[in-house]
Amino acid sequence: MDWLYFLVGCAVLFLLLQICTLLRSDCDLALIWMKYIGKSPESLKGQVVWVTGASSGIGEALALKLASAGCRLVLSARREDRLQTLKQRCVELGYGTPNDYLVLPLDLLDYDSHKGLVETALKYFKKIDCLVNNAGRSQRAVISKTSFAVDQQMLAVNTLGSISLTKAVLPVFIRQNSGQVVVTSSLAGKIGSPGLASYCASKYALHGWFDCLRVESVMYNIHVTVACPGPVFSEALIHAFTEDPNKNLGLKMQPGEKRMTAARCAHLMALAMANNMDEVWLTANPELSYLYMNQYLPSIFHWLAKRFGQKRLKKILEGIGDLH
Ligand SMILES: NC(=O)c1ccc[n+]([C@@H]2O[C@H](COP(=O)([O-])OP(=O)(O)OC[C@H]3O[C@@H](n4cnc5c(N)ncnc54)[C@H](OP(=O)(O)O)[C@@H]3O)[C@@H](O)[C@H]2O)c1
C-alpha cells in the first residue's frame, strides 16, 4: 500500500513539474523533452533539404539554420533575387560552398511545373532527403465580407500547392526507401481563429492530408512532420489576403509585438525534423495553453472561445492581434 502512495505521489509530482515547465515553455512538451534526450539539428548534416518559401520569414531562417547544421539546400520561392542573396549569405557565413545550394524558383500555383522542378533538384543533388512545405500566405478578414475567390486562392496556394509538390517528390522518396516531408501548418491549423477563416481552412486541410500520408508512407520509411507555429516575426502581414482577392493587407509587423523570432521558430523546427517528430506546437503562452486546452478539454475551450473571441476578433481586424 505504501508503494502505491509513493507511486501516486511520484506521478503527481511529475505532472506538476510538467505543468510548470509548460508554463515557461515556447513549445509543446514532447519537443521540450527532445531538447534533452533527442538528436540535435546538427544530426541533419549532409542531408539534401528542399525548403519552399525560403525568400523570407520562417523559410529563410530555417534555410540558414539547416545550412549552419551542414545540410545542402534547394531554395525555392517566387522571388529569385532573394534566394540568390540567401545563398550568397550562407556561403559568406562559411556554411559550405556555392555548390551546396540550388536556387530553384517555384510558384506553388503552377502545379504543372512541380514534377519538372523535382527532376531538376534530383539531377543536381542525385537525392532529396527532405521536403519542407513552408511557403504560404495568411489572412485577415471576416467570413461575411470575404469574397469566395479568396477562399479558393488560399486553398490553392496553402493546401493544393503543398499537396502537389509533395506528390511530385513522393515517387523519389519511395524509390529511395527514405525521406521526410515537413509542412508548416499553424496554431490556426489546430484552433479556429476569428478573422482567419480561409487560412484556418487551408491549414486544417493540411493536417488531414499529411496525417494520412504519415500512415500510408511508413512502409517506405518516410516520415511526416507537421509544425504548428504561433505568432512569428516575418513578412506574412504584408502579403496576407484580405476579404478582397486583389488587395493584400500590407501591414509591417512591429518590433514590440509579442511574437517568436523566425530564428527561434526555425531552430525548433530543425529540432523536430532531426527527431522525426509527427506534430509539434511552437508557441509560448497563452497560445500554448489554448492548444492544450483545445486538444484535451475541447468543450471548455469552445465555450471560452465564444465568450472571448469577439475581443480577439476586434484586435485582429485592427491589425494588432495574433497572426498565425
Ligand atoms: N508568421 C507567422 O506568424 C506564422 C505562424 C504560423 C504559421 N506560419 C506559416 O509559415 C509559413 C511561412 O510564412 P512566413 O510567416 O514566414 O511569411 P512570409 O515571410 O510572408 O513568407 C512566405 C513565403 O512563402 C512564399 N510564397 C508565397 N506564395 C507563394 C507561391 N505562390 N509560390 C511559392 N512561394 C510562395 C514567399 O515567397 P515569394 O513571395 O518569393 O514567392 C515567402 O518566401 C507559411 O506557411 C505561414 O502560413 C506563419
PDBQT file of the ligand as one rigid body, heavy atoms in Angstrom, charges set to zero:
ROOT
HETATM    1  N1  LIG A 401       4.374  34.365 -39.318  1.00  0.00    +0.000 N 
HETATM    2  C1  LIG A 401       3.519  33.693 -38.576  1.00  0.00    +0.000 C 
HETATM    3  O1  LIG A 401       3.047  34.210 -37.544  1.00  0.00    +0.000 OA
HETATM    4  C2  LIG A 401       3.160  32.274 -38.925  1.00  0.00    +0.000 A 
HETATM    5  C3  LIG A 401       2.577  31.494 -37.936  1.00  0.00    +0.000 A 
HETATM    6  C4  LIG A 401       2.220  30.188 -38.231  1.00  0.00    +0.000 A 
HETATM    7  C5  LIG A 401       2.462  29.666 -39.490  1.00  0.00    +0.000 A 
HETATM    8  N2  LIG A 401       3.023  30.447 -40.442  1.00  0.00    +0.000 N 
HETATM    9  C6  LIG A 401       3.270  29.837 -41.749  1.00  0.00    +0.000 C 
HETATM   10  O2  LIG A 401       4.654  29.899 -42.014  1.00  0.00    +0.000 OA
HETATM   11  C7  LIG A 401       4.862  29.820 -43.421  1.00  0.00    +0.000 C 
HETATM   12  C8  LIG A 401       5.867  30.887 -43.811  1.00  0.00    +0.000 C 
HETATM   13  O3  LIG A 401       5.269  32.165 -43.626  1.00  0.00    +0.000 OA
HETATM   14  P1  LIG A 401       6.040  33.407 -43.012  1.00  0.00    +0.000 P 
HETATM   15  O4  LIG A 401       5.353  33.774 -41.775  1.00  0.00    +0.000 OA
HETATM   16  O5  LIG A 401       7.483  33.159 -42.997  1.00  0.00    +0.000 OA
HETATM   17  O6  LIG A 401       5.632  34.535 -44.084  1.00  0.00    +0.000 OA
HETATM   18  P2  LIG A 401       6.475  35.246 -45.245  1.00  0.00    +0.000 P 
HETATM   19  O7  LIG A 401       7.659  35.927 -44.687  1.00  0.00    +0.000 OA
HETATM   20  O8  LIG A 401       5.479  36.044 -45.985  1.00  0.00    +0.000 OA
HETATM   21  O9  LIG A 401       6.971  34.021 -46.139  1.00  0.00    +0.000 OA
HETATM   22  C9  LIG A 401       6.104  33.367 -47.021  1.00  0.00    +0.000 C 
HETATM   23  C10 LIG A 401       6.933  32.628 -48.048  1.00  0.00    +0.000 C 
HETATM   24  O10 LIG A 401       6.056  31.907 -48.918  1.00  0.00    +0.000 OA
HETATM   25  C11 LIG A 401       6.426  32.179 -50.271  1.00  0.00    +0.000 C 
HETATM   26  N3  LIG A 401       5.269  32.112 -51.143  1.00  0.00    +0.000 N 
HETATM   27  C12 LIG A 401       4.090  32.769 -51.029  1.00  0.00    +0.000 A 
HETATM   28  N4  LIG A 401       3.294  32.473 -52.064  1.00  0.00    +0.000 NA
HETATM   29  C13 LIG A 401       3.987  31.606 -52.851  1.00  0.00    +0.000 A 
HETATM   30  C14 LIG A 401       3.702  30.951 -54.079  1.00  0.00    +0.000 A 
HETATM   31  N5  LIG A 401       2.545  31.113 -54.742  1.00  0.00    +0.000 N 
HETATM   32  N6  LIG A 401       4.644  30.135 -54.600  1.00  0.00    +0.000 NA
HETATM   33  C15 LIG A 401       5.815  29.967 -53.974  1.00  0.00    +0.000 A 
HETATM   34  N7  LIG A 401       6.145  30.563 -52.818  1.00  0.00    +0.000 NA
HETATM   35  C16 LIG A 401       5.244  31.374 -52.259  1.00  0.00    +0.000 A 
HETATM   36  C17 LIG A 401       7.013  33.596 -50.233  1.00  0.00    +0.000 C 
HETATM   37  O11 LIG A 401       7.965  33.767 -51.278  1.00  0.00    +0.000 OA
HETATM   38  P3  LIG A 401       7.720  34.570 -52.634  1.00  0.00    +0.000 P 
HETATM   39  O12 LIG A 401       6.821  35.715 -52.350  1.00  0.00    +0.000 OA
HETATM   40  O13 LIG A 401       9.118  34.984 -53.032  1.00  0.00    +0.000 OA
HETATM   41  O14 LIG A 401       7.145  33.578 -53.589  1.00  0.00    +0.000 OA
HETATM   42  C18 LIG A 401       7.762  33.562 -48.903  1.00  0.00    +0.000 C 
HETATM   43  O15 LIG A 401       9.041  33.035 -49.064  1.00  0.00    +0.000 OA
HETATM   44  C19 LIG A 401       3.500  29.970 -44.065  1.00  0.00    +0.000 C 
HETATM   45  O16 LIG A 401       3.028  28.705 -44.450  1.00  0.00    +0.000 OA
HETATM   46  C20 LIG A 401       2.640  30.532 -42.946  1.00  0.00    +0.000 C 
HETATM   47  O17 LIG A 401       1.294  30.193 -43.095  1.00  0.00    +0.000 OA
HETATM   48  C21 LIG A 401       3.388  31.753 -40.189  1.00  0.00    +0.000 A 
ENDROOT
TORSDOF 0
